[in-house]
């Protein structure tokens, strides 16, 4: 297969295993490109991309912008905090005004689940979901699986535990879809209050004991507690959360094997993982960030190829 089955990347739910293979093969090529002295290719010289961020971001925003510039696309950036959204402009009006400037692709982060799907039904440009509320974060899941493949050789057959605030996590949902598509076994571990009731229907199992979860897995993906999405208390105190679900060096050393530690960032150091774990040889957190650029180059390049046809 040489093209994606979709015209937008709205979620991992909407793509298939062949799409993931194609994205990874294309990312392998771009990873080689960004390690050259001249890190830029002219592939998207005739494409204009708008990065619309209605919610805060460090990694995703910078990574998309760098990926677009490495492909020689023209890039415009929009941040809701400094825009006319503050004056009451709707999402459709905002985006249509930006598109009237002849934009081909929109990369959007939005607090509302389904914002990208909604937009794709109302505008012509190709949409890439850069995180929509607690729904999906597809490029994060792709770069996570790509990083597992890089460290362990393959994703198929690997045991991955996703730990923490599953309920509010778009990273968890996209990772579950991506890992299952590639044949990994997936467990979730966290306080019962932060595990959605439907979670087992996604083909994952639940483990409430972090020590058992770590003893089972090859990879632990540690999620941030998303306080900004919590309107009630889901656990008594942060200290108790850390005691029950946090990972420290002592816990890792007590295992009779080495496991890979991942984190999508931003890290709450000392809450979900301690610094001696985050900065250890077990952690591939900065590899994930580095791979994000190649993965986003691949996604943008493959979607842009479909616009050009
Ligand atoms: N991993 C991630 O989405 O980080 P940002 O919120 O900083 O983009």
Boltz pocket constraint, residues with backbone or C-beta under 6 A from the ligand:
constraints:
  - pocket:
      binder: B
      contacts: [[A, 56], [A, 57], [A, 58], [A, 59], [A, 60], [A, 61], [A, 130], [A, 131], [A, 137], [A, 140], [A, 264], [A, 265], [A, 266]]
      max_distance: 6.0
